[in-house]
Amino acid sequence: MTVRVLVTRQLPAGGLDPLVEAGVEIVQRADDTPFTPADLADAAAGVDAVVCVLTDRVDAEVLQAARDRLRAVGNVAVGYDNIDVRAATELGIAVCNTPGVLDETTADVAFLLLLAAARRASDAEADLRQGRWTGFGMGNFLGTDVHGRTLGLVGYGRIGRAVARRAEGFGMVVLHHTRRDTGVDGWMANLDDLLARVDAVSLHVPLTPETTGLIDARRLALMQPHAVLVNTARGPVVDEAALADALERGTIFGAGIDVYEREPQVHPKLLAAPHAVLLPHIGSATEQTRRRMAQVACEGVLAVLAGNEPDNLVRA
Ligand code: DGY
């Protein structure tokens, strides 16, 4: 029987090369319309593997519908909170993600957001574009320094460490919080203590029940008035309304945000909040990185279909 792989979205040129080279049948819509959950369940039922993106909800229902044939799901993302990995594992369906290939690219965007929020780049550019700039002024668009300050990383995986390397180049002191001691200098056991101490915070945790709402009103209130919050992880890690309030009241200085609680919606209060730099989930969005992510997801499912255990297998 021909091996069939469903690819749920259009992927960057070259991203499907591993599937093409393997000679499998690629099942794909002609356009980039996202699958509804019901359509995804139908389509997944007729294939051996699915290559999907983080907006596809591969829940227990989809997996149940596809269980007779489906053997592997490759998520073109490092985060896999859109997939019910436990249900997949119980059904003998392997899940793969894309670790290691987007760390530097995502860290670039985290640092971009830190600099842009601290230096008010969005506000300043918007004023210029809208004709409100009346000329140089000593008091115009005053931001807050990044170089030489203290950065707190929440989560210290590959992306967090890539951000730390950039921060060191800016002469920053880098502290980090993880639940378990990393054994690396700068580890802080207590998240609240870290938030109260640093000048900037960058989030690098996966979305889990424990990290949902991790940065809430209480924790935002611990941060210093000149501090900047950066989120390139997952939107629901931050309470967006509470963040908007903190910016509005000036209890923190700024925020650089790439991910949102209910993408593609952004809380209206956050859209209106001062000193917020808001990007549309582009952390890994370079041609090179997105192509490699697609290839890694494809390679993972092909390995599973060949009876091997890929390095990028996700464990429940
Ligand atoms: C991921 O891989 O999880 C990112 O959010 C995609 O940019």
Boltz pocket constraint, residues with backbone or C-beta under 6 A from the ligand:
constraints:
  - pocket:
      binder: B
      contacts: [[A, 54], [A, 76], [A, 77], [A, 78], [A, 79], [A, 80], [A, 102], [A, 232], [A, 233], [A, 281], [A, 282], [A, 283], [A, 284], [A, 285]]
      max_distance: 6.0
